[in-house]
Amino acid sequence: MNQIAITALLPLLLGACAMTPATAGSASISGEIRVGNQAAPALRVCAMPVGGGASHCTQVAAGAARYRIDGLAAGRYHVVGWVSGGELRLVAHATTIRCIRAPCPPDELIEVDVANGAAVTGIDLNAPYTEVPAGWPQEPAG
């Protein structure tokens, strides 16, 4: 193929690539919301990519016992439910370390592996916090 033909085809090829819409993933994460023996507050539950990037969030009404986030791409996520008001700040899918002698190790967010098209269940939000622990991501904007 000569250089003139390639030069003529290049804008068409680039245009075709640019017109291909970015599609959301087809995976989901779901689980229960547990805040001790209390009803859950209204939450903005977010799946936040471990390596950074755009979070996927859903609103959950006060008193809800379950959540589900759809439209996820394959990847690794941290899942956190953010509270908009009150003493409680967040409810996370995290390890809760219980110790009787200081210094205690910090709780850790649990990474959730999501495969393309998978429906990952049992990702419960059961670790309530009144402040964001050191080293944890902040609430996504929006």
C-alpha positions as CSV (number, residue, x, y, z in Angstrom):
1,M,0.0,0.0,0.0
2,N,1.4,3.4,-0.9
3,Q,1.8,6.4,1.4
4,I,-1.0,8.3,-0.3
5,A,-3.5,5.5,0.3
6,I,-2.5,5.2,4.0
7,T,-2.7,8.9,4.4
8,A,-6.2,8.9,2.9
9,L,-7.4,6.0,5.1
10,L,-5.9,7.2,8.4
11,P,-8.7,9.8,9.2
12,L,-11.3,7.2,8.4
13,L,-9.7,4.6,10.8
14,L,-9.2,7.2,13.5
15,G,-12.8,8.4,13.2
16,A,-14.1,4.8,13.5
17,C,-12.1,4.3,16.7
18,A,-13.3,7.6,18.1
19,M,-16.9,6.8,17.4
20,T,-16.8,3.5,19.3
21,P,-18.7,4.3,22.5
22,A,-17.0,3.5,25.8
23,T,-19.3,1.0,27.5
24,A,-19.7,0.5,31.2
25,G,-18.9,-2.9,32.5
26,S,-21.5,-5.6,33.1
27,A,-20.4,-6.8,36.5
28,S,-22.0,-6.0,39.9
29,I,-21.2,-6.0,43.6
30,S,-23.9,-6.5,46.3
31,G,-24.3,-7.3,49.9
32,E,-25.9,-6.5,53.3
33,I,-25.6,-3.3,55.3
34,R,-25.1,-3.9,59.0
35,V,-24.6,-1.1,61.6
36,G,-24.7,-3.0,64.8
37,N,-28.4,-3.5,65.9
38,Q,-29.4,-0.2,64.4
39,A,-31.1,0.6,61.1
40,A,-28.7,1.7,58.5
41,P,-28.6,5.5,57.7
42,A,-29.0,6.7,54.1
43,L,-25.8,5.9,52.3
44,R,-23.9,6.6,49.1
45,V,-22.3,3.2,48.5
46,C,-19.3,3.4,46.2
47,A,-17.1,0.8,44.6
48,M,-13.7,2.5,44.4
49,P,-11.0,1.1,42.1
50,V,-8.0,0.0,44.1
51,G,-5.5,1.5,41.7
52,G,-7.4,4.8,41.3
53,G,-9.9,5.9,38.7
54,A,-13.6,6.7,38.6
55,S,-15.8,5.3,41.4
56,H,-19.2,3.8,40.8
57,C,-21.8,4.8,43.4
58,T,-25.4,4.2,44.2
59,Q,-27.7,5.9,46.7
60,V,-29.3,3.6,49.4
61,A,-32.3,4.8,51.5
62,A,-32.2,4.9,55.3
63,G,-33.2,1.6,56.8
64,A,-32.2,-0.4,53.7
65,A,-30.7,-3.8,54.5
66,R,-29.0,-4.4,51.1
67,Y,-27.2,-2.6,48.4
68,R,-26.2,-3.3,44.8
69,I,-23.8,-1.5,42.4
70,D,-24.2,-2.3,38.7
71,G,-22.2,-1.4,35.6
72,L,-18.8,-2.3,36.9
73,A,-15.8,-3.2,34.7
74,A,-13.6,-6.0,35.7
75,G,-11.0,-5.0,38.4
76,R,-10.3,-4.7,42.1
77,Y,-12.5,-2.5,44.3
78,H,-12.9,-1.2,47.8
79,V,-16.5,-0.8,48.8
80,V,-17.6,1.9,51.2
81,G,-20.9,3.4,52.2
82,W,-20.6,7.1,52.9
83,V,-23.1,8.8,55.4
84,S,-24.1,12.3,54.6
85,G,-24.9,13.5,58.2
86,G,-24.8,12.5,61.8
87,E,-22.1,11.0,64.0
88,L,-21.4,8.0,61.8
89,R,-19.2,8.8,58.8
90,L,-19.0,5.6,56.8
91,V,-19.7,1.8,56.8
92,A,-17.1,-0.3,55.0
93,H,-16.3,-3.8,53.7
94,A,-13.3,-4.1,56.0
95,T,-11.5,-6.3,58.5
96,T,-12.3,-5.2,62.0
97,I,-9.3,-5.8,64.3
98,R,-10.2,-6.3,67.9
99,C,-7.4,-6.1,70.4
100,I,-7.1,-5.7,74.1
101,R,-3.7,-4.0,74.3
102,A,-2.4,-0.9,72.4
103,P,-1.0,-0.3,70.0
104,C,-3.7,-2.0,67.9
105,P,-3.2,-2.7,64.2
106,P,-5.4,-0.7,62.0
107,D,-8.5,-2.1,60.3
108,E,-8.1,-2.7,56.6
109,L,-10.4,-2.4,53.6
110,I,-10.9,-5.7,51.9
111,E,-10.2,-5.8,48.1
112,V,-13.0,-7.2,46.0
113,D,-12.0,-8.9,42.8
114,V,-14.6,-8.5,40.1
115,A,-14.5,-10.5,36.8
116,N,-16.0,-9.3,33.6
117,G,-19.8,-9.9,33.8
118,A,-19.7,-11.4,37.3
119,A,-22.3,-10.8,40.0
120,V,-20.2,-10.7,43.2
121,T,-22.4,-11.2,46.3
122,G,-21.7,-11.3,50.0
123,I,-19.7,-8.0,50.0
124,D,-21.2,-6.8,53.3
125,L,-20.8,-3.4,54.8
126,N,-20.4,-4.2,58.4
127,A,-17.6,-2.0,59.8
128,P,-18.9,1.4,60.9
129,Y,-16.6,4.4,61.6
130,T,-17.1,7.9,62.9
131,E,-14.1,9.1,60.9
132,V,-12.1,8.0,57.9
133,P,-9.2,5.8,59.1
134,A,-5.7,7.0,58.2
135,G,-4.6,5.8,54.8
136,W,-8.1,5.1,53.5
137,P,-9.5,6.8,50.4
138,Q,-11.7,9.8,50.9
139,E,-15.3,10.0,49.7
140,P,-15.4,10.4,45.9
141,A,-16.7,13.6,44.5
142,G,-20.1,13.8,42.9
